[in-house]
Amino acid sequence: MRHASILVLLLGVGCDNSNGSTSGEDSSADTPGDPVPLDQGDPVDTNFEIETITELTQPWAMTFLPDGQLLVTQKTGEMLLVTQSGEQSPISGVPDIAYGGQGGLGDVILHPDFEDNGFIYLSYATAGGGSVRGAAVARMQLDVPGRALSGLEVIWQQDNQINGAGHYGHRMVFDDDGYLFISSGDRQMLSPAQDTRDNLGAIVRLNDDGSVPSDNPFASEGGETAQIWSYGHRNPLGLALDAEGVLWEHEMGPRGGDEFQRIEMGQNYGWPTVSNGDHYDGRDIPDHSDDDEFRAPEESWNPSISPAGLIIYTGELFPSWRGKAIMGGLSGEAIIWVTFACAEDGRDVCEAAQYDMGTRIREVEQGPDGAVWLLEDERNNVGGRLLKLTPN
């Protein structure tokens, strides 16, 4: 078990590579660096213990079942039932996936009425001909005692299947009204994020069966356009709702310019026309400005942290974390807290703290008792651990 005591500031270099691979890998780093306090917003207590629960293989997402067990997806195409003590059981019936680059088996969430209907939702990369890929979301029923999925229904797909294996996005969350939000990356094609004729580079909003709600902002236009709730996104890898039901998102920028922002109906978030980062080849992208037509982020990072996974903490174990957003950092190799009570003049939302984990953090979830659970990203295409944070 490892002990943490105070905040550290770790600024990552680089983001997700343009070829779909990961960057900033350092499998040998396993201890935090020297602590450096930050003074932004209300304080964050980082006096916690880090416990390794079990070893995994390229884990990507997790969610808790009502009985306290976890469903964990592995990018290579497996889903596991994992007890809180780390015992693993494979689950059969997972859909066929296209594994490679940033693609494979992705997010997993429960239907709001899971205890009555047994529905779970899986996102994953699918294959067309040759190297063509796209993201999909399926609804299936989970038999927990039987460790089996059945009744595959593909309820959503990215409109354009693209050559390449990057920027799928495909994070999911249900709101309190039972609407399903899905993040759809730009697939490294840039311009589709500004083209509402397809559903790339967007946050989409659906009913639980994949149909389009009649009050979506572009519902009258039909097709994939009707699915869109917001657009102008690059690679959204975190979705979460706050206590008031407001949807928040983070996404990877290019070279710098990672973003955290409130998602609002019908808004254009600017990618690739504006960004607080630059292209990987050094070409400039105009920054967000007060006089442009785009919705600017509440917080951004330059250098990049490569955010992944997102919760807004509601538990009792860590009182100073309540109401704050918590995300992982891939190239940043950190946990990042964002406060909605920022002390900086003219800002409500800003980073409150980072904690150097010395390893890439892919996913963050809150456990039933308020503990925070993390998935360590793959290290050199293998490994990845399930970690648990509790007060020291």
matplotlib code that plots the C-alpha trace (Angstrom):
import matplotlib.pyplot as plt

x = [0.0, 1.3, 0.5, -0.1, 0.2, -0.2, -0.8, 1.7, 1.7, 2.5, 2.1, 2.0, 3.7, 1.8, -1.6, -3.0, -0.8, -2.3, -1.7, -4.0, -1.3, -0.6, 2.1, 3.9, 4.2, 6.5, 5.9, 8.8, 7.4, 5.4, 5.9, 4.7, 7.1, 7.9, 4.7, 3.9, 0.8, -1.6, -3.8, -6.8, -10.3, -11.1, -8.5, -8.3, -7.2, -4.9, -4.1, -5.2, -4.0, -3.7, -4.4, -3.8, -6.9, -6.0, -4.0, -5.8, -5.1, -5.5, -8.6, -10.7, -13.9, -15.8, -19.1, -20.5, -23.4, -26.1, -24.4, -21.1, -19.3, -17.7, -18.0, -14.6, -14.0, -10.7, -9.8, -8.8, -12.5, -13.1, -15.6, -15.0, -17.0, -14.7, -15.3, -14.1, -11.4, -10.1, -11.6, -12.2, -14.8, -15.1, -18.5, -19.6, -21.6, -19.5, -20.0, -17.2, -14.9, -12.2, -9.1, -6.2, -4.8, -7.3, -10.1, -11.6, -14.1, -14.9, -17.4, -19.9, -22.9, -26.1, -29.6, -31.2, -33.7, -31.1, -32.4, -35.7, -34.7, -31.0, -29.9, -26.3, -24.8, -21.4, -19.5, -16.9, -15.1, -16.5, -14.8, -16.0, -13.9, -10.2, -9.0, -12.4, -13.5, -16.3, -17.8, -21.1, -23.2, -25.1, -27.8, -27.7, -29.1, -26.7, -27.3, -25.1, -25.2, -24.7, -21.9, -23.5, -24.8, -27.6, -30.1, -27.6, -29.2, -27.0, -28.7, -26.2, -23.3, -21.0, -22.3, -19.0, -16.8, -13.2, -9.8, -7.8, -8.2, -8.3, -10.7, -13.7, -14.8, -17.7, -18.1, -21.7, -23.9, -27.6, -29.2, -31.9, -34.6, -33.4, -31.8, -28.6, -25.6, -22.8, -19.6, -18.5, -15.0, -13.9, -12.0, -9.0, -10.7, -11.1, -13.7, -16.6, -16.8, -18.2, -20.5, -23.8, -24.8, -23.0, -22.5, -18.7, -17.2, -20.4, -22.3, -25.4, -28.6, -30.9, -33.7, -32.7, -33.7, -31.6, -34.4, -34.1, -35.9, -38.3, -36.8, -33.2, -32.0, -31.8, -34.5, -36.5, -33.6, -33.7, -30.9, -27.7, -28.2, -31.2, -29.0, -26.7, -26.9, -23.7, -20.9, -17.4, -15.7, -12.4, -12.0, -14.3, -13.3, -15.3, -19.0, -20.6, -23.6, -23.4, -25.9, -28.1, -28.2, -25.8, -23.8, -20.0, -17.4, -13.7, -11.8, -8.3, -7.0, -4.3, -0.8, -2.1, -5.7, -7.3, -10.7, -13.3, -16.7, -20.4, -22.3, -25.3, -28.0, -27.2, -23.9, -20.8, -17.5, -15.3, -13.0, -11.1, -11.7, -10.5, -8.5, -6.2, -3.7, -1.9, -1.6, 1.0, 3.1, 3.3, 0.7, -1.2, -4.9, -6.6, -7.4, -10.9, -11.8, -14.6, -15.8, -15.9, -19.1, -18.0, -18.6, -15.3, -14.2, -14.4, -10.9, -8.1, -4.6, -1.4, 0.8, -1.6, -2.8, -4.7, -7.8, -9.6, -12.5, -14.7, -16.8, -18.3, -17.7, -20.7, -19.4, -18.7, -15.2, -13.5, -15.3, -13.1, -13.7, -17.5, -18.9, -15.6, -14.9, -12.2, -10.5, -7.5, -4.6, -2.9, 0.1, -0.2, 0.0, -2.1, -5.4, -6.8, -9.5, -11.6, -13.5, -16.7, -15.7, -12.5, -10.7, -9.3, -10.8, -13.5, -13.7, -16.0, -14.4, -10.7, -8.3, -7.9, -5.1, -3.2, -1.7, 1.2, 0.4, 3.5, 1.4, -1.3, -4.9, -7.6, -10.8, -12.3, -15.4, -16.9, -17.6, -20.8, -19.1, -17.5, -14.0, -12.6, -11.6, -9.1, -8.1, -4.4, -4.0, -2.0, 1.8, 3.6, 0.4, 0.1, -1.0, -3.0, -4.3, -7.5, -6.7, -8.7, -8.3, -9.4, -8.6, -5.3]
y = [0.0, 3.5, 6.6, 10.1, 13.2, 16.5, 18.0, 17.9, 19.8, 17.7, 19.2, 16.6, 16.9, 15.7, 14.2, 11.3, 10.7, 11.3, 7.7, 6.5, 5.2, 6.3, 8.7, 9.6, 5.9, 5.3, 2.0, 2.3, 5.4, 4.3, 6.8, 10.4, 13.3, 16.1, 17.7, 21.2, 22.9, 24.8, 27.7, 27.8, 27.6, 25.7, 23.2, 19.6, 17.1, 14.5, 12.6, 9.2, 5.6, 3.9, 0.2, -2.1, -4.3, -6.5, -6.6, -6.3, -6.2, -2.9, -1.8, 1.0, 1.5, 0.3, 0.7, -0.6, -3.0, -2.6, -5.5, -3.6, -5.7, -4.0, -4.5, -3.7, -3.5, -4.3, -2.7, -6.1, -7.2, -8.8, -7.7, -8.9, -9.1, -8.0, -8.2, -5.4, -7.8, -8.3, -11.7, -11.8, -13.7, -13.4, -12.4, -14.1, -12.7, -9.5, -8.2, -8.5, -5.5, -4.0, -3.8, -1.5, 1.9, 3.7, 1.3, -1.8, -2.4, 0.9, 2.3, 0.4, 1.9, 0.6, 1.5, 3.7, 0.9, -1.9, -3.6, -4.1, -4.7, -5.9, -3.6, -2.5, -0.3, -1.0, 1.2, -0.3, 0.1, -1.8, -2.9, -2.3, -3.4, -3.1, -0.6, 1.1, 1.6, 3.3, 3.5, 1.8, 1.5, -1.7, -2.4, -5.9, -7.7, -8.9, -12.1, -11.4, -14.9, -16.5, -14.1, -13.7, -11.0, -11.6, -9.8, -7.6, -4.4, -1.9, 1.4, 3.9, 4.1, 6.8, 8.0, 7.9, 4.9, 6.1, 4.6, 4.7, 3.9, 7.1, 9.6, 7.4, 9.2, 6.9, 7.8, 7.5, 8.8, 8.8, 12.0, 12.2, 12.2, 8.9, 10.4, 8.8, 11.1, 9.6, 11.4, 11.0, 11.9, 13.5, 10.4, 12.6, 14.0, 17.6, 19.2, 16.8, 18.4, 21.5, 19.6, 18.8, 16.5, 13.7, 12.8, 13.0, 15.5, 15.8, 14.9, 13.1, 12.7, 9.7, 7.9, 4.6, 2.6, 4.7, 6.7, 10.5, 12.7, 15.2, 18.2, 17.7, 21.0, 19.7, 17.0, 18.5, 18.0, 14.2, 11.7, 11.8, 15.6, 15.0, 13.1, 16.1, 17.9, 19.9, 19.9, 21.2, 18.6, 16.8, 13.6, 13.7, 11.1, 12.2, 12.9, 13.5, 15.2, 17.5, 17.6, 20.0, 17.8, 19.9, 17.9, 18.4, 17.1, 17.0, 16.4, 16.1, 19.1, 18.7, 19.9, 21.6, 22.9, 20.1, 21.3, 21.0, 22.5, 22.7, 21.1, 23.2, 22.4, 23.3, 25.0, 24.9, 24.3, 25.4, 22.5, 22.6, 26.3, 27.4, 25.7, 26.8, 24.3, 24.0, 21.3, 18.6, 19.9, 23.3, 25.1, 27.7, 27.3, 30.6, 30.6, 30.9, 34.6, 36.6, 37.8, 34.5, 32.5, 29.5, 28.3, 28.5, 26.0, 26.8, 25.4, 24.3, 22.9, 23.8, 21.7, 18.8, 16.5, 14.1, 13.8, 10.5, 9.4, 11.8, 11.9, 14.7, 13.5, 13.1, 10.8, 11.3, 9.7, 12.8, 15.9, 18.3, 16.5, 16.8, 18.7, 18.7, 17.1, 14.4, 13.1, 11.0, 12.2, 10.0, 11.9, 13.9, 10.7, 12.3, 12.7, 16.2, 18.0, 20.9, 23.1, 25.1, 27.6, 29.1, 31.8, 33.3, 36.6, 36.4, 32.6, 30.1, 26.9, 26.1, 23.3, 23.0, 20.4, 17.7, 14.6, 12.9, 9.2, 8.3, 6.3, 6.9, 7.1, 6.0, 5.9, 7.3, 6.0, 6.6, 3.4, 2.8, 3.8, 7.0, 5.5, 6.5, 3.8, 4.2, 2.2, 2.5, 2.6, 0.0, 0.0, -0.8, -2.5, -4.8, -4.5, -1.9, -2.1, -1.5, 1.0, 2.2, 5.5, 5.7, 8.3, 7.8]
z = [0.0, -0.8, 1.2, -0.2, 1.9, -0.1, -3.5, -6.3, -9.5, -12.6, -16.0, -18.8, -22.1, -25.2, -25.6, -27.6, -30.6, -34.1, -35.1, -32.3, -30.0, -26.5, -25.4, -22.1, -21.0, -18.1, -16.6, -14.2, -12.4, -9.4, -6.7, -6.4, -6.9, -4.5, -3.3, -4.5, -3.1, -5.3, -4.1, -6.4, -5.0, -1.8, -0.6, -1.6, 1.0, -0.6, 2.6, 1.2, 0.8, -2.6, -2.6, -5.6, -5.8, -8.8, -12.0, -15.4, -19.1, -20.8, -18.7, -20.1, -18.1, -15.0, -13.2, -10.0, -9.8, -7.0, -5.1, -5.0, -7.5, -10.6, -14.3, -15.9, -19.6, -21.2, -24.5, -25.9, -25.8, -22.5, -19.7, -16.2, -13.0, -10.3, -6.5, -4.3, -3.0, -6.6, -7.6, -11.4, -13.4, -17.2, -18.7, -21.8, -24.8, -25.3, -28.9, -31.5, -31.4, -33.6, -31.4, -32.3, -31.6, -29.4, -30.3, -28.7, -26.0, -24.3, -21.8, -19.7, -17.8, -16.3, -17.3, -14.6, -14.0, -14.1, -11.0, -12.9, -16.5, -16.3, -19.2, -19.5, -22.3, -23.9, -26.3, -28.6, -31.9, -34.9, -38.1, -41.7, -44.7, -44.6, -41.9, -41.7, -38.1, -36.2, -32.7, -31.7, -28.6, -27.7, -25.2, -23.7, -20.7, -18.0, -16.0, -13.0, -11.4, -14.9, -15.8, -19.3, -21.7, -24.1, -26.4, -28.4, -29.7, -31.5, -30.7, -32.0, -34.5, -35.7, -39.1, -41.0, -40.6, -41.0, -41.9, -38.7, -35.0, -33.1, -31.4, -30.9, -27.7, -26.9, -23.2, -21.9, -19.1, -18.3, -16.9, -14.3, -16.9, -18.4, -21.5, -22.8, -23.7, -25.8, -26.7, -30.4, -31.3, -34.5, -35.6, -36.2, -39.3, -37.8, -40.1, -39.4, -35.9, -37.6, -40.0, -38.3, -41.2, -39.4, -35.7, -35.4, -33.1, -31.1, -27.9, -28.9, -26.8, -27.2, -25.6, -23.8, -26.9, -29.2, -30.7, -30.9, -28.3, -30.0, -28.1, -29.3, -30.8, -34.3, -34.1, -37.0, -39.4, -39.1, -39.7, -37.6, -37.2, -35.0, -32.5, -31.8, -28.5, -29.0, -31.5, -32.3, -30.0, -30.6, -28.5, -25.5, -22.9, -19.9, -19.2, -15.8, -14.2, -11.2, -8.4, -10.3, -13.3, -15.4, -17.9, -17.8, -20.3, -20.8, -24.0, -25.3, -27.3, -29.9, -28.7, -25.6, -25.2, -23.2, -22.2, -19.3, -19.9, -19.3, -22.1, -23.3, -25.8, -29.4, -28.6, -30.9, -29.0, -31.8, -32.8, -35.1, -35.9, -32.5, -29.7, -26.9, -28.3, -31.6, -34.3, -33.6, -36.6, -34.9, -37.0, -35.0, -34.2, -33.1, -29.4, -28.0, -27.7, -26.3, -29.7, -31.6, -32.1, -30.1, -26.6, -24.7, -22.1, -18.4, -17.9, -20.3, -20.0, -21.8, -21.7, -22.0, -19.2, -21.6, -19.4, -19.2, -17.0, -15.0, -11.9, -9.8, -6.2, -3.9, -1.2, 2.5, 2.9, 1.4, 2.6, 0.7, -2.6, -2.4, -5.4, -7.2, -10.6, -10.5, -13.6, -14.6, -16.6, -19.2, -20.4, -17.1, -15.1, -12.4, -10.7, -11.3, -9.2, -10.7, -8.3, -9.0, -6.4, -7.9, -6.1, -9.3, -10.3, -12.9, -12.9, -11.2, -12.5, -12.4, -11.6, -7.8, -7.6, -9.3, -7.6, -9.3, -9.6, -11.6, -14.0, -16.6, -15.2, -17.6, -15.5, -12.3, -10.5, -7.1, -5.0, -3.0, 0.3, -1.2, -1.9, -5.3, -7.7, -10.6, -13.6, -14.5, -18.2, -20.1, -19.8, -23.0, -24.3, -21.3, -17.7, -15.9, -12.3, -10.4, -7.6, -4.6, -2.8, 0.9, 3.6, 5.4]

ax = plt.figure().add_subplot(projection="3d")
ax.plot(x, y, z, "-o")
ax.set_aspect("equal")
plt.show()
